[in-house]
Amino acid sequence: MRIHINMQAFVLSLVLVSFNCLPANPPNQVGTVGELLQTIKKTVYKHTPTSFKHLGHHIIAEFTGCINLNEIERLKEVLREAAVAAGATVLSVTTHQFEPFGMTGIAVLQESHISVHTWPEYGYASIDIYTCGTHVYLKKALEVLKNFFKPTKVTPITVLRGFEPDNADFTG
């Protein structure tokens, strides 16, 4: 199935353009989500300077075929559970219920954040887990979220974030 470029793909392609990894005029169609994620993985690692020192880890995950996509009170607890399971320090948790349905939530962590955005009408949840440092285990947070939403399909991408300040090369 071919997809038209969506906002998330567009933003990711802008990031890659800034690293001279993609043409300045991305095509209208980018292929399947899996193809897009593989392209991003290959280009990010191919164009990363050899002096790369990652300062953080970032998991972006697509959950499809989910349940519990409108359980706002439970989402607060699950975001806290995910952060604790990962070994992170929770600073605050904020959620919002949309009308007629859907929700968004973010756990602000001392190490960064975990966010969730849901579309119950599509059985879909967008997951974002980003942490700095080496003591937080993102996959443990992802497992807690999987156990809550029970997706039939998970499409994750992991990105290493950050450049060593003295050797940063943003020109490609």
C-alpha positions, 0 to 999 in steps of 0.5 A: 500500500502506498501512502501520501506523505503525512505530517510526521513523515514531512517533519522527519524528511525536513530533519533529514534535509537539514543533514543533507540526507534527502533531496530538498523537495521530498516526493508526494509519495514515500512508500509504506511506513516501513519503507520510510522508517528503513530509509530514515534509519539508513540515512541517519546512520550513514550521514552521522559523523564518526565522532558521534556521541549519542546523548539520548535515545528516542523511540517513535512507535506506531500502535495499531489495532489498540484498545483503551484509547479513551481511558484518560484516568488510566493513561495517567497511571500508565504513563507513570508506570512506564516511566518507573519501569524504565528507571526514569524520574517523573516530574509531572503527568498531564493529560487531555480528553478530546471530544467526542473521543481521543486523548493525549498525555505526556509524562515530563521526566527529569530525563525528558518525556514520554507522550501518547496521542490516540485516535480511537476511531482508527484504533491508533496510538502514536507513542514517543519516548525520549530520554537522555543519559544511560540509566533509562531503559526505553524498551521497558517503558514501551512494554508497559504501553504495549500491555495497556494498549494491546496493539495488534501491530507495533512499528517502532523506530529508535533514533540515537540523539545528540552530537558531541559539541566540539565535533558537531558537523551539521553540514553532512 
